[in-house]
Amino acid sequence: MKFNEYEYIRPDYDKVKEKYLNLINDFKNSTTADEQYSYLKRINALSNEVETMSQLVCIRNSINTADEFYDKEKDYMDMTSPKFYGLRVEFYKQLLNSKFKEELKEKIHPQLITLAEMEIKTFSDEAVPLMQEENKLISEYDKLISSAKIEYDGKLLNLSQMQPYMESKDRRIRKEAHEKRSSFFKENEATFDLIYDKLVKIRHQIALKLGFNNFTQLGYLRMGRSDYNSEDVRNFREHVLDYIVPITNELRERQAKRIGVDEFKYYDIPLNFMSGNPAPKGNKEWIMERAKKMYEELSPETHEFINIMIDKNLFDLETKPNKQAGGYCTFLHDYKVPFIFANFNGTQDDVTVVTHEAGHAFQTYQSRHFDAPEYSFPTSEAAEIHSMSMEFFTWPWMESFFEKDIEKFKFFHLADSLCFIPYGVTVDEFQHIVYESPNMTPDERKKAWRDIEKKYTPYKDYDDNELLNKGTFWFRQGHIFASPFYYIDYTLALICSYQFWLRFKNNRKEAWEDYLKICKLGGSQSFLEILKAGNLESPFEEVTINSVASKIKEYLNSIDDMKL
């Protein structure tokens, strides 16, 4: 069965609730651990059924936000998903109170117990209306972003389609494209401010109702962070400032020399080489042909995986009108398959999204044997290890995509990913400030963003762009609106992915075996436990960041980038 044949049936909340509560009651009254486990599996199956329908709505709505049917179904899910989540919380309560809890741990892994302990702290019936409003506002943001129609080069373009112009070798075109893109955000500045202001205040209210002083601790619990806290993250940001920011500042200086500009401006950042950025030498079909060959050769496991993905049409890759921005991977529980969403735009991102999102997808496919929906993905900082490591594991095949520009691609990929880390911690520090001071005005938030930006990315010169100088770059970062405190996870995962990259160069077989091992674990262990299983050093350790950063600097310094 192919993706377009997957049937969507709206899950009726009242009917699901009746089934769920009956199963919970049977779970509670079980007389043996085995009996209780059988009801647990049935509860999981019902949760997976609802989640599958929810994901089908999200996917089909993101492919075409103008589709009236799925737009209405998305509204329905926005309203009912907190209620469905409440049913899951009721199950968590009974799980934690089970007299067979210790015996169940052997069957379900202790991580589910840990997650249950955290999740019950994130929900109350009183908070449901606020959670519904939160969902509606996130959908409002998504619709606003996908509505962008920018007139440029005789065409009507969305935000993703502007990227090639923003990477143009012609500086005039780069500046024009950036200004045109900014014009969309300027026209809608008040709306972006209003949506975010409402989200911050609603999340603060939810936190207060649940007994927290502010949203920060609740945000960490929502992210499933069981073995580190905000202080650990603050220390990580400091280590980034000490060990990575000096390197990335040097990389931007090298970039300015490569592209021949005396005054490095924000619109110069996307262009890395005067000969042009590395780009795939073919269209979507051409890319996917090579991706298929690459994954067939990488390992027996990826061979099986890529053929399943292609045979079942589990991709939507083309940029088109009314399509949601960005890229993601999700998992359809009832079909035991992932789905990859992307926006191809003719840049190197078309290849890296295939490797990045395929890393997520491969992990979910390897851990599809788990019944618990919580185990399909690990917590996000661990999940991003799978995606970003796959970007590096596929380096030996990148020549088939970039041909004569292969060395240019490798330098760009590594340098660009390292330059991303200061941006990632900028997003994180911004969110901590915002949620610890929820009554900040929109202008105060923008100033806070710009101040943090200057600390971690001092080379960002917004020239005469009034909007960006104000501190609005973050408007385009959907994670800030939809998934508070998520973004730091990319940076933590990158430190781990670099370790796999270094190990892969020295012992490909051993590195891949460890990677495959953590993919199969899914979400059945915590972040630090997964690191241990994969023989990875913690990114929270100062020595780890220093060591990794030094080795990357050494590699990049060994390349004469002026000749690329």
N, C-alpha and C positions, 0 to 999 in steps of 0.2 A: 504494500500500500504506500502511495506517495503522499507527500505533505498536503497537496491540494485536495486529497480524498479524506483527510482527517476530519471527522464530523464534529462540529460544535453543537452542543446542547446546553442551553443555559442551566446552570445548577440552581435549582429552586431551594432557597435558603431554608424555608420551613420544613421541607421534606428531608433535606440533608441534616438539619438540626435534630429532627426526630430520630433518624437512623443513628446519628452520632451519639446522642445522649443514651439511647438504648444500648449501644455497644459499650459505652463508658460504664454504664450500670452493670453490664455483664462482666466487664473487666474487673470492676470493683468487687463483685460477688464471687469471683472465681475461687475455687477451693485448692487448686494446685498451680504451681508456676507454669507448667506446660499449658494448662487451660488458659491462664491469663495471657500467656504469650500468643496463643491462637487468636484471642480477641484483639491484642495489640496489632497483629498483622492485618486484621480486618479494618481496624481504625485507620492504620496507615494507608490501606488500599482506598478507603473512602476519601481521605485527605488528598491522596494522589490524583484521584478522579477529579475532584474540584480544582486542584492546582493545574491539571492538564487543560481543563476548559479555560481557566483564567489565563494561562500562557497563550493558548490559541487566540484569545481575544487580543492580548497585548501585541502578539506578532502581527496579526492581520490588521489591527488598527495602526501599528507603526509603519507598515508597508504602505498604507493609504489612509492618512488621517481624515480624508474627505469622505470615506466610505460611511454612509449614514447608518447602516446596520451595525457595524462594529464600533462606531462612535457611540451609539446608544448602549451597546453591550459593555463598552469600556466604562461608561457612566454607571451602569449597574454594578460592575465589579468594584469600582471605586467606592460605592456605597455599601456593598455587602462584604468585601474582603475583610474589614475589621471584625465583622460579626463571625465570619468563618474562622478568623484567627482566634477569636474568643472561645470557639469550640475546641480548638487545639489546646488552648491554655487550660481548659477544663480537664482535658486528658492529662496534661502535664501534672496537674494537681494530684490526680489519682495515681499517676505513675510514681510521684515522689512519696505518696503515702502508702504505697503497696507493701504488704508484708513479705512479698517475694522479690523485693527490689534487688537484693544482692544476687539472687539466682538469675534475675532478668539481665543484670549487667553482663553476664557471661554470654548471653545470646544477642544483646543489642549494642554492646560496647558502652562503657561508662560515659562517653561524651554526650549521649542523649540525655542522661541524667543531669549533667552539668548545664547543658543548654536549657533544659526544662527549668532548672533552678533560676537561671537568669531571665528566661522569657516570661515567667509568671510575674516578674517585677515590672514588666513593660506594658501590662494590660489591665484595664478595669472596664467594666460596663459603662461607667460614667464618662470614660474617655472616648467612647465609640463615636459620638457626633463630631468631636474634634478630629479624630483620625480620618473620618469620612471627608471632612473639609480639607484636611491635609492632602489626601489623595486627589481631590478635585483641583486643588491649586497646582499640584505637580502636573496633572494632565493639561491644565491651562497653559503652563509654561511650555510643555512639549508642543502643543498646538501653535503657540506663538512662534516658536523657533522654526517649525516646519512650514509656517505660512510665508516665510521670507521669499520675496520675488524681487530680484535685483536686476535692473536694466543695465547691461554692460556688453560691449563688443557686439552690439546688434542682437543680443539674445536676452531672454528672461531667465535668470539663473537663481538657484537656491544657494544656501550658504556653502554647502560642500562643493558645488560646481565653481565657486570663486577661487578655490585653492590653487589650481594651475596658474591663474593670473597673478596670484600673490607670490608665486615662486618664479615669476618671469625673470629672464636675464636683463630685461629692460627696466631700469630703475623707475622710470616714469610710470610704467604700467603697474609695477609693484605698488607704488604709492597710491595710484588711482584705485587699484583693486582694494587695497586696505581701507581707503577712505569710503569707497562705495559700500563695502561690507559694514563699516562702522556706522554708515548712515542709517542702516536698518535698526541698529541698536539705539542710535540717537533718537530716531522717530518714535521708538517704543520705550524710551528710558523710563518714563513715568510708570508704564505698565510693569516693566521688570522690577522696578523699585517696589511697587505695590504688592505684586505677587510674593516677592521675597519677604517683605515686611510682615505680611500676613502669615507666611509660613513660620517665620521666627517666633512670632507672638503665639501662634497656635501651638507650636512645639513646646514653648515655655509653659503654656497652660496645661498641656498634657503632662509635662514633667511635674508640675505642682500638684495636680490631681493624684499622681502616683506616688507622691511623698518625697520628691527630689527638690533640691534647691534651685536647680536650673536644668536645662536639657542635656548638658554635657555627659553626665553620668548615664542618663537614660540612652543617649546616643551610642555610648560604648556598649551598653547591654544589648541594644538592638543589633549591633554589629557582631555580637557573640564573642566579645573579647574576654576570655576567662583567665588568661595567664600573663597579662600586662595591663598597664593603666596609663592615664594621661601624663603622669610624671615620666614614665618610660618613653613616651612619645616626645615629650618636651626635650628630654636628653638626646633623643635621636636627632631632633631638629638642630640642636646645638652642634652635634657631631657633623652634620651635613654642612653647617656654616663653617666649621673649622677645617674640614678635610675635602669637601667636594666643591664648595663655592669658589675657592681660589683656582681650582682646576678649570671650572666652567667659565670663569672670567677670562682666563688665558685662552680657552678655546674660542670664545667670541672675538678676542683680539686677533687670533689666527684667521678666523673667518673673515673679519673686516679686511685683512691684507689680501686674502684669496680673491675676494670679489672686488677689490680695488676701491674701497671707500675710506675717506679720511674721517668722516663723522658717521659712525655706525648708528642707524636709526631703526625703529621698531619694524619698519617695512623691509629692512634688509635681512632680518632674522631668518625668514623662510628660505632664502637663497644661500646655498652653501658653496657653490662653485660657479665661476664665470662661464664655464662650459655647460652649465645647467646642472640641476640636481639629478641624481640617478633616478631613472624611471623605467618601469617594465617596457619591454619592446613590443608589446602586443596588447590586444583587447581582453575583455573578460574571458572569452572562450579560450584564447591563447594562454592566459594565466592559469585557468583551471586545468587545462591539459597538462601543463607542467607541474602544477600542484599535485595532480593525481599521480604522476610518475614519481615525484619526490616522496610522497608519503608511502607509495608502494615499495620504494627502495629503502626507506628509513628503518623500518622494522616490520615483522609480521603483524604486529598489533595495529600499527598505523595503516598498513595495507588493507586490512579488513575494514577499518574505520572509514577511510576515505571512499571506498567503494559503496559502503552503506549510505554515506552522506550524499554522494552523487546519484546513486540509483533511486533514492527516495526524495530527491529535490529538496534537501534540507538546507538550502541557501536562499537568501535574497540579497543580491550584491549591487545591482545597478542603482545609481542615483536617478530619481525621477520626481516629477511634481507631487507635492503633498506627502512625500515620504519623510518620516521622522529623521532627524539628523543623527550622526554618530554610528556606532556599531556595538553589537552585543552578542552574547551567546546565552541561550536558555535551554532548559531541559523539559521534554514532554514525557512525564512519568509513565503514563499508560502505554506509550509506544516504545519506551526505553531508548529514545533517541534524542540527541541535541538538535538545536536549530541555530544557524548563524545568520545574523543580520548585519549588513554593511552598506556603505555608500561609495562605490568606486568612482574615482575622479581623474584617473590617468596619471597619478603620482606614485611615488614609492610606497605610499600608504596602502595601495591596492594589494601589494604583496605582503606587507607586514600585518595587515588586518587578517589575511588568510592564515598566516602563521600564528598570530596572537589569538584570535577567536577560535581557531582550530585547536590551540592548546587547551582552552577551556572545554571545547567540545570533546576532545579526546579524553580528557579527564573524566567527564561525566559518563562517557561511553564505557570507560574502564571500571567505573564504580556503579554501573547501572544495576548491579545485583543487589544493592541495598534496598530494603523495603522502606525504611524511614525517609521521608522527604527531606529531612534535615541533613541527610548524608549525601544527597546528589552532588552538592557543592560543599567544599569546606568553607570556613569563614574566609572573607574576601582577601585578606592579606596572603593566605595560603593559596587561594584560588589563582591569584595573579602570578604566583610562582610558575604554575603550569603554563599559563599563556605566554609570559615573557621568556621563560626558558625555551619554549618551543621556537620562539623567534631565533634563538641562538643555535639550537640543535639543528636547524635547517640551513645554517650557513653553507655547508658543503654543496648545496644545490642552488644557491643564489645566482650562480653564473648563468644558469639556464633562463633566468628572468632578466638579468641586467647585462649579460654578455660582456662587452668590453669595459663596461662601467662597474665591474664587480668589486674592484678595490675601492673605488669611490663609494659604493654602497656600504661596504663594511666599515670604512672610516666614518661615514655619515651616521650609520645605524648606531654605532657604539658611542660616538660623540653626542649625538642627538639624545640618546637615552640618558646619558649622564647629565646633560643640560636640563633634562626634564625633572630631575630630582629636586633641585631648588624651587622649581615651580610647584611641584607636588607638596613640599613643606610650606610654601606660601599659602596654598589653599587651606592646608590644615591649621596653620596658626590663625589665619583669618577666621575660620569657623569657631575655633576656641574663643576668640575675642568676642565674636558676634553672639554666641549662645551664653556666654558668661555675662554679657551686658545686653539683654534682649530689648531694652528700651532705647538703644541707639537710634538716631535718625538715619534715613538713607544716606544723607550727606556724610554723616560721621562714619558710617560703614565704608563708604567709598574712600574716605581719607585713610582709614585704617588699612584698607587693601593696598593703597598706593605706598604707604609707609613700609609695610611688610615687603612689598614688591621691591622697593629700593634696597632693602637689607639683603635679600637673597639673589636678586637679579639686577644689580646696579647698572648694568649696561643697557637696560631698557629705556631708551630715549624716545618718547612719543612725539617729539618734534612739535608741530603746531596742531596736533589732534586734541582738541579741547576735551572731548568726551573721554578718551583714554587717560589723559593727564589728570582728569577728575578722579580716576580710580574705578573704572567700570569694566575692565577686561574680563572680570569673572562672570559677567552676564552670560557669556557663551558657554560656561562650564556647567553642563546639566547636572553633574554630580552634586554641586553645591545646593541646588534646588531640591533634587530628588532623593539624594542619599548622603545625608550629613555624616561627616567624619570618615567617609569611604576613601577619599582620595589619597590619604597617607599610605594606604595599603599598597598602591602601585610602587611607591618608593621603597617600602620595606621589602617587597617582593623582588624589586630590581637588584638589591644587594645580594639576595639569594640566587637570583638568576645568573648574575655575573659569576658566582661561584661555580655553577654548572657549566658556564661557558669556558672558564679556566680549566675545569676538570675534563671537559669534553675534548679539549685540545690535547690533553696528556693521556687520557685513558677513556676513549669513547665508550667502550663496552660497559665499564663500571659506572660511568656517569649516567648512561641511559638506563641501566638496571635500577639505579636509585630513583631516577625520575619516574620510571614505570611503577615502582613500588609506591611512591606517594600518590600517584594518580589513582591507583587501585584502592587506596585508603579512603578516597572521597572526603567526606566530612566527619568521619568516625573518630578523628582525633583533633586535639586543639592545635593551634599554630605552632607552638614550641615543640609539641610532641611530633608533629609532622616534620619539622626541621631535623629533629633527632633521627627519625626514621630514614630521612634522605641524606644523612651525614652532612648536613649543612650547619654553618655557624650562625648564631643569632645576629641579626642586624642591629640589635640594641647594644651589642658590645662595641665599645669604642675601637678596640683593636681590629674588629672585623671590617668596619667601615674604612679605617685607615689603610688596612692591607689591600682591600679590594680597589679602593680609589687609586692607590699607588701603582698597582699592577696595570690598571686601565690607562693611567697617565703614561706609564712606561711604553705600553703598546702604541698609543696614539702619537707619542713623541718619536717613535721609531719610523714613522711614516712621513715622507715628504709630501705634505698635502698640497703644496703649491703646484705639484706636477699632476695632480689628479684631475 
